[in-house]
């Protein structure tokens, strides 16, 4: 997003509220952002060094799917020596993780299987929930993925699973 107006428009399209905006170590809410945008619009100069940090709110599984997709989208299988907690920490630092229950999705294969049709072969209900997790992320992938090269294979996976 190149400017504040685009950020506000994207937020309104998604129907989400910004939980945190940081500028010079100060935190602002959604209404303060809109007010700030109005003030900027009325002023005739550009501000340098302005940075908006938007942390999307995702379930633990969706956050893990994004991180695992970014790091391993080219791999056929997950590395045997991978430290799953490292990627969990990445997900927790990038997103507001709503469901932190670790009883499910203890491995990368459980969170984001490399071959979902094989993994969920006789588990239609679990496959349905997996596809629903992917669906939200496919709606606005630029909001969730930092590594853009991981988006196209991710969307292809979703379309392959839904036959769209």
N, C-alpha and C positions, 0 to 999 in steps of 0.2 A: 504494500500500500504506500503510495507516494506522498499523500498528504492527509491532513486531519479530516477533511470532508469525506474522502474515500473511506476512511476508517469508520466514521459515523454512519455512512450509507451502508457499508458492509454489515455493521452491527444491526442496523435496523432491518435489513433483508433477512438476516438470520434470526431475528426476533430475540436476540440475547442481550443481556445487560453486561456491560463491562464491570468487572468486579474491582479492577485495579488499574490505574494509570499512574505511571511514575514520571515525574519531571523534577530534576534537581533534588532527588531524595525526598520529594513530597508526594503523597498519594492523593488521588482525586477519584470521585465516583462519576457515574454516567452523566448526571445532570451538570456537574461542574465541568465536564468535558464539553458538553454542548454550549455552555455559557462561555467557556474559554474560546471555542471555535467562533462564536459570534463576535467576541472581542477581537480575535485575530482578523476576521473577515473585514471588520470596520477599520482596522489599522492598515497603513500603507507600506509597512516594512516587513521583511521576512525575519523570522527568528532562526538563529543558527543553534545547533546542538539540541534541538527538541527531539525527544525520543519517546515513543509510546510503547509500552510493554503490555501486550494483551495475553493473558493466560487463559486458554480455553479450559472449560470445565468438562472433563471426560470421565467415564468409568475407568477403573483400573485396566480392564481388558482392552478398551479402545486405545488408551494411552500406550499400552504395551504393543498393540498392533502397529501403531504409527512408528514407534521407535524400532521395533523389530523389522518392519518393512524397509525403513530407511537404511538400516545397517546390513540387512541380509537379503535384499530383494534379488540379487544376482545369484545367490547360493541355492543349490538344490536341496541341501540339508543344513541344519544348524551345526556349527562346529561342536565337536564333543567336549572341547576344553573351555567353552564359553562360560563366563560367570554371569548368570542370569540376574543377580542382584545389581550388577553394574547398569544393566539396561532398565531395571526397575527404578533405580535412582535417577537415571536420565529422564524417564517418564514423569517421575514425581517433581523434578525440577522444572520441566517445561510446561506441565499441565497442572491444573487444580484437579487432583484425583479424588473423585467423590466416594468411590467404594474401595476402601483399602483392605478389605477382607482377603487374606492370603490363603484361605482354604481351597480355593479354586485357582486354576491357572498357575501352577507351581513351576511349570517348565515353559520354554518358548513354544514347544510343539503344542501344548495345551492351549496357550493363548492365541497363537497365530500359526496353525499347522502349515507345513510346506506343501503337503498334498491333501487339501481338505476333503476331497471326495473319498479318498482312501481312508483318511482318519475318521471321518464321520459316516462310513459306509452303512452301518446299521443303526445309526443314531440320528434319525431325521429331526427330532426335536432340538438336539444340540446343533445340528447343521443350520436349522432355521435361526437360532439365536446368533450363531456366528455370522450368517449373512446379514442379519439386522445390525450387527455391530459394524460390519463393513459399509452398509448402506449409508449410515449417517456420515461416515468419513468421506464417502464418495460425493456427497452433495456439494461440499466446498473444500476440496482437498488442500487448496492453497492456505486455508486457515489453520490446518493441522500439520502439514508436512513442510519441513525446512529444506530437505533435500528433494528438489523438484524432479530429479531423475527417477525417483522411486514412485512417483504418482502414476505414470502411464501403466507400468506393470500391475500396480495395485488396482486401478480401475478395470484393467483387462481381467484380472482375477475375479473381481466382482461380477462382471458381465458373463464370464465363463460359468460361474456358479449359478447365476440367475437366468442364463440362456437368453440374455437381452442383446 
